[in-house]
Amino acid sequence: MTSTGDDERKRAIRHLRQLIEALNRRVPHIERVGEAKIARDAEELMKQALKRLKALEESDERSSRS
């Protein structure tokens, strides 16, 4: 993969980690209207971010071995 591709992948990994950290810091506010939906959406976003992060890290490992 090109250096630009590597840079983009590393940037995406960094951004996903930041997103995951932010979601982990999120404190539910049960008194707010719509909080249950917000919490479900945050959980789904976390799952998607973790899945994407895993794929990018595996790709990064494969490219560093070749």
C-alpha positions in Angstrom: 0.0 0.0 0.0 1.2 3.5 -0.7 2.4 5.9 2.0 -0.7 8.0 1.5 -2.8 4.9 2.0 -0.9 4.0 5.2 -1.3 7.5 6.5 -5.0 7.5 5.8 -5.4 4.1 7.6 -3.4 5.3 10.6 -5.5 8.5 10.7 -8.7 6.5 10.6 -7.4 4.2 13.4 -6.6 7.2 15.5 -10.0 8.8 14.9 -11.8 5.6 15.7 -9.9 5.2 19.0 -10.8 8.8 19.9 -14.5 8.1 19.1 -14.5 4.9 21.2 -12.9 6.8 24.1 -15.5 9.5 23.9 -18.3 7.0 23.8 -16.8 5.2 26.8 -16.8 8.6 28.7 -20.4 9.3 27.9 -22.7 9.4 30.9 -26.3 8.6 30.3 -28.8 11.2 31.5 -31.9 9.2 32.2 -33.9 12.3 32.9 -33.6 13.5 29.3 -36.3 12.9 26.8 -35.0 10.4 24.2 -32.1 9.2 26.3 -32.9 5.5 25.7 -32.7 6.0 21.9 -29.5 8.0 22.3 -28.0 5.2 24.5 -29.0 2.6 21.9 -27.5 4.6 19.1 -24.3 5.1 21.1 -24.0 1.4 21.7 -24.6 0.6 18.0 -22.0 3.2 17.0 -19.5 1.7 19.5 -20.0 -1.8 17.9 -19.5 -0.4 14.4 -16.4 1.6 15.5 -14.9 -1.5 17.2 -15.6 -3.7 14.2 -14.0 -1.1 11.8 -11.0 -0.6 14.1 -10.4 -4.3 14.2 -10.5 -4.5 10.4 -8.1 -1.6 10.0 -5.7 -2.9 12.6 -5.6 -6.4 11.0 -5.0 -4.7 7.6 -2.2 -2.7 9.2 -0.6 -5.8 10.6 -0.8 -7.6 7.3 0.8 -4.7 5.4 3.6 -4.4 7.9 4.4 -8.1 7.5 4.8 -7.9 3.8 
